[in-house]
Amino acid sequence: MLKDTRFGFIAPTVGMTLTVQLTTVNVDSVTVLRSTIGNLSAAAIKLKINNGFRIVEPTLNKFLSKKTVHFPTNVLGLFELTALTISYYNNYIYAGITPVFIVPKGTT
């Protein structure tokens, strides 16, 4: 059982496109509840998981960089969406988009 596992990530936005990159995976401790293959060292398992992530991280982030999320910029011709913002603070994720009303043609 993995205890106190921390995941860190960043979600950079460019225009209205979002990508995700993992920055940290860290297992604080491992508990071996039962083993049918002999004695397992919890410390060795923890070390292998943490070091394994460090090795796989560049390849995983390269894969994730190709998995972008595109947000629409126009809603029914009434609103233009801009300023995509994603923030994390005090255990909350904030996501914001600024809607700008499009004035119908011929009404100005």
C-alpha positions as CSV (number, residue, x, y, z in Angstrom):
1,M,0.0,0.0,0.0
2,L,1.4,3.4,-1.0
3,K,1.0,6.1,1.7
4,D,1.2,9.9,1.3
5,T,1.8,9.9,-2.4
6,R,2.2,13.4,-3.9
7,F,1.6,14.3,-7.5
8,G,2.7,17.6,-8.8
9,F,1.8,19.0,-12.2
10,I,1.6,22.2,-14.2
11,A,-1.0,23.1,-16.7
12,P,0.4,25.7,-19.1
13,T,-2.1,27.6,-21.3
14,V,-1.3,29.2,-24.6
15,G,-4.2,31.2,-25.9
16,M,-7.1,28.9,-25.4
17,T,-5.1,25.6,-25.5
18,L,-4.2,23.7,-22.3
19,T,-1.5,21.1,-21.8
20,V,-0.5,19.1,-18.7
21,Q,3.0,18.2,-17.5
22,L,3.8,16.1,-14.5
23,T,6.5,17.6,-12.3
24,T,6.5,15.3,-9.2
25,V,5.5,11.9,-8.2
26,N,6.8,11.0,-4.8
27,V,5.8,8.1,-2.6
28,D,6.5,8.9,1.1
29,S,6.2,5.3,2.4
30,V,5.1,1.8,1.3
31,T,3.5,-0.8,3.5
32,V,3.7,-4.4,2.5
33,L,0.5,-6.0,3.7
34,R,1.1,-9.5,2.4
35,S,3.5,-11.3,0.1
36,T,3.3,-14.7,-1.5
37,I,6.8,-14.4,-3.0
38,G,8.8,-13.9,0.2
39,N,10.0,-11.0,2.2
40,L,9.7,-7.6,0.4
41,S,11.5,-4.5,1.5
42,A,9.1,-1.6,1.7
43,A,12.0,0.9,1.5
44,A,13.4,-0.8,-1.7
45,I,9.9,-0.7,-3.3
46,K,9.5,3.0,-2.4
47,L,13.0,3.8,-3.9
48,K,12.2,1.9,-7.1
49,I,8.9,3.7,-7.6
50,N,10.4,7.1,-7.0
51,N,13.4,6.5,-9.2
52,G,11.3,4.9,-11.8
53,F,9.2,8.0,-12.1
54,R,12.3,10.2,-12.6
55,I,13.4,7.9,-15.4
56,V,9.9,7.8,-17.1
57,E,9.1,11.5,-16.5
58,P,10.6,13.0,-19.8
59,T,8.9,10.4,-22.0
60,L,5.6,10.7,-20.2
61,N,5.7,14.5,-20.5
62,K,6.5,14.3,-24.2
63,F,3.4,12.0,-24.6
64,L,1.2,14.4,-22.5
65,S,2.4,17.5,-24.5
66,K,0.6,16.0,-27.5
67,K,-2.6,15.6,-25.6
68,T,-3.9,19.2,-25.7
69,V,-7.3,20.5,-24.7
70,H,-8.6,23.2,-27.0
71,F,-11.3,25.4,-25.6
72,P,-13.7,27.1,-28.0
73,T,-13.1,30.8,-28.7
74,N,-16.6,31.6,-30.0
75,V,-20.0,30.7,-28.5
76,L,-22.9,30.8,-30.9
77,G,-21.5,34.0,-32.4
78,L,-22.6,35.9,-29.2
79,F,-19.4,35.7,-27.1
80,E,-15.7,35.6,-27.8
81,L,-13.9,33.6,-25.1
82,T,-10.4,34.9,-24.1
83,A,-7.9,34.8,-21.2
84,L,-8.0,31.1,-20.1
85,T,-6.6,30.9,-16.6
86,I,-5.9,27.9,-14.4
87,S,-4.5,28.3,-10.9
88,Y,-4.0,26.2,-7.8
89,Y,-4.1,27.7,-4.4
90,N,-4.8,26.4,-0.9
91,N,-6.1,23.0,-2.2
92,Y,-8.4,24.5,-4.8
93,I,-8.2,24.6,-8.5
94,Y,-9.5,27.7,-10.1
95,A,-10.4,27.9,-13.8
96,G,-11.5,31.1,-15.5
97,I,-12.3,32.3,-19.0
98,T,-13.3,35.9,-19.9
99,P,-16.4,36.1,-22.1
100,V,-16.6,39.2,-24.4
101,F,-20.0,40.1,-25.9
102,I,-19.9,40.4,-29.7
103,V,-22.1,43.3,-30.8
104,P,-24.4,42.1,-33.6
105,K,-23.6,43.8,-37.0
106,G,-25.8,46.7,-37.9
107,T,-26.7,47.6,-34.3
108,T,-24.1,50.2,-33.6
